[in-house]
Amino acid sequence: MDTSALLTVLAFERPPIDWHAVAPELTLLAVGALLTILDVVLLERGRKFMAAAAGLGLLLPLIPILTLAVDGTNRSMFGGAFVVDEFALLMKALFLVSGYIVVLLSTNYIAEGDFWESEYYGLLISSLMGMVLMASARDLVTIFVALELLSIPAYLLAGWRKRSLEGNEAGMKYFLMGVFASAIMLYGMSLLYGVAGDTRLAEIGEAVGRGDSLPIVTLGVVFTLIGFAFKVSAVPFHTWAPDTYQGAPTPITAFLAVASKTAGFVALLQLVYVGFYGRDDVYGPMFWVLALLTMTVGNLIALRQTNIVRLFAYSGVAQAGYMLAALAVAGEVGDTALQAISTYLVFYAAMNLGAFAVIIAVARKTRSGHTQSYGGLFEYAPGLAVSMGVFLFSLAGIPPFGGWYAKLAVFKVTVEADTWIGYSLAIAVAVNSVIALYYYANIARQMFMNPVPDGDTTPIKVPFSLAAAVAITVIATVGLGVLPNLVAEITEVSLLAAGG
Amino acid sequence: MEVTGTWYLVLAAMLFTIGAVGLLIRRNPLVMFMCVELMLNAVNLTFVTFARMLDDVGGQSVVFFVLVIAAVEVVVGLAIIVAIMRRRPGATADDIALLKG
């Protein structure tokens, strides 16, 4: 090494670190490391309380998030690569609460399966750490690292039932599609770097928004967004979702359907609002196509599903389409679309996690995923049947449950845009809500009107943690649906004002 | 004839396309996996070329992140492939099709 190079190395100064701003990530890291070490030291003895420890550990980072929210100032580090603002804090809290509910769902499922290993919770926490980091990432490299940190443990979790071929297939399909998507996204990022000469989204925003659209810019924007279209399972990049959802352990299906999809939307929002905002001639039409396809194809295929988990996979695809519709008009309505999608994500998490909690509880007795096994559920498990009814009608968008407010927010945004893109999407959202009502109501009809298929009406024993998960999500879905202003207040976030 | 940065960009684009097409048409999980690595290395080449053209070290440091994460992906991917091969020796992507609908 020559002298000048040595001098450069010695002159390196650590960039200032705002420890308060990274406290949620560091707490999560400490919890994950501690759990992994405890597992190695205690082995069998630790297994009884590992789930409880993981659950508490996920609630712990909410404390620094709360203090940061009370403090209220926007914090930015590493030249704007890591930003803590209201949007980031809201999404971090949403990830952690969703993660906590997934732990509640997992407790008995994992302990009673033939695949019980404590690494499960360590992997879950590291995946959540990637999501929490994603909410603050405003730099291509940070986004990439956060994406991989949340995806790689999720590949393993999806293939967790390693002795069943379905489990293997779920892991394999998710893995191959996942790495394919991240390779496409990275190629897009490399082109954007070539245009802007910087990896920070704010700088990219300036370089990309300036002047006419060059083919290289269009290609970079489209490829980067396609990477995340896989993550949110937008049609035609959704093919992995139903198979992975069906083969994975059901709590992990809930995790992928809610937390992982939310992370994909968080990344899309940051890219669109901070990075590509001036290029709505590129992302507008792209999201228009994706949203139309995602809504319609998701709902039409969901109509003929007979497996409840696959049905919810396609229903989740369709729900992602509604959110993409709001994203398509982001250029016209600004932060209103961001707020509509944030609202949608909060309600989507509550109602979908709740639906999966009921699916797990019912499967404990029926050992089947067929929709007909829900026949007469109301006779022997009225609590579960009513809860499931709440989630189904909320997903369908019927007042007073939470889903209607979320759907209304998206609908309003698309109409407000006052363009042909907006109006056509508003019509599509309305038509698709009617199609979706058919298959949601079909399950409700099975539960409340049809007879029990095998006449076995012994009640379902619901373990405490699962009952708690159902209770929390029912309260959230109904409570926030009756008082939507509570959500509207916390989702009043902005990515444009901060300027990245 | 002088070799300019554009040559490398074109080469990277070709490597990326070969990788993407290979992933879609090959049926052996290991070969599909190699195709992904080809795509990732095309990305690395693009980053390094742009870093050289723009005289900016940022693009070169991105390559380290990509390399490390690609290595992590290999570990997880091979673990999943080994789990499948244990149960079904010689399985191709077409055999792994229990779940559909």
Boltz contact constraints between the chains, C-beta under 6 A:
constraints:
  - contact:
      token1: [A, 141]
      token2: [B, 62]
      max_distance: 6.0
  - contact:
      token1: [A, 141]
      token2: [B, 65]
      max_distance: 6.0
  - contact:
      token1: [A, 148]
      token2: [B, 69]
      max_distance: 6.0
  - contact:
      token1: [A, 152]
      token2: [B, 72]
      max_distance: 6.0
  - contact:
      token1: [A, 152]
      token2: [B, 76]
      max_distance: 6.0
  - contact:
      token1: [A, 155]
      token2: [B, 76]
      max_distance: 6.0
  - contact:
      token1: [A, 159]
      token2: [B, 80]
      max_distance: 6.0
  - contact:
      token1: [A, 162]
      token2: [B, 83]
      max_distance: 6.0
  - contact:
      token1: [A, 165]
      token2: [B, 98]
      max_distance: 6.0
  - contact:
      token1: [A, 166]
      token2: [B, 98]
      max_distance: 6.0
  - contact:
      token1: [A, 168]
      token2: [B, 83]
      max_distance: 6.0
  - contact:
      token1: [A, 168]
      token2: [B, 84]
      max_distance: 6.0
  - contact:
      token1: [A, 169]
      token2: [B, 96]
      max_distance: 6.0
  - contact:
      token1: [A, 169]
      token2: [B, 98]
      max_distance: 6.0
  - contact:
      token1: [A, 169]
      token2: [B, 99]
      max_distance: 6.0
  - contact:
      token1: [A, 171]
      token2: [B, 80]
      max_distance: 6.0
  - contact:
      token1: [A, 172]
      token2: [B, 80]
      max_distance: 6.0
  - contact:
      token1: [A, 172]
      token2: [B, 96]
      max_distance: 6.0
  - contact:
      token1: [A, 175]
      token2: [B, 77]
      max_distance: 6.0
  - contact:
      token1: [A, 175]
      token2: [B, 80]
      max_distance: 6.0
  - contact:
      token1: [A, 179]
      token2: [B, 36]
      max_distance: 6.0
  - contact:
      token1: [A, 179]
      token2: [B, 73]
      max_distance: 6.0
  - contact:
      token1: [A, 180]
      token2: [B, 23]
      max_distance: 6.0
  - contact:
      token1: [A, 183]
      token2: [B, 36]
      max_distance: 6.0
  - contact:
      token1: [A, 183]
      token2: [B, 39]
      max_distance: 6.0
  - contact:
      token1: [A, 183]
      token2: [B, 40]
      max_distance: 6.0
  - contact:
      token1: [A, 186]
      token2: [B, 43]
      max_distance: 6.0
  - contact:
      token1: [A, 187]
      token2: [B, 16]
      max_distance: 6.0
  - contact:
      token1: [A, 187]
      token2: [B, 43]
      max_distance: 6.0
  - contact:
      token1: [A, 190]
      token2: [B, 43]
      max_distance: 6.0
  - contact:
      token1: [A, 190]
      token2: [B, 46]
      max_distance: 6.0
  - contact:
      token1: [A, 190]
      token2: [B, 47]
      max_distance: 6.0
  - contact:
      token1: [A, 193]
      token2: [B, 50]
      max_distance: 6.0
  - contact:
      token1: [A, 193]
      token2: [B, 59]
      max_distance: 6.0
  - contact:
      token1: [A, 194]
      token2: [B, 50]
      max_distance: 6.0
  - contact:
      token1: [A, 197]
      token2: [B, 54]
      max_distance: 6.0
  - contact:
      token1: [A, 197]
      token2: [B, 56]
      max_distance: 6.0
  - contact:
      token1: [A, 199]
      token2: [B, 58]
      max_distance: 6.0
  - contact:
      token1: [A, 243]
      token2: [B, 99]
      max_distance: 6.0
  - contact:
      token1: [A, 246]
      token2: [B, 99]
      max_distance: 6.0
  - contact:
      token1: [A, 247]
      token2: [B, 99]
      max_distance: 6.0
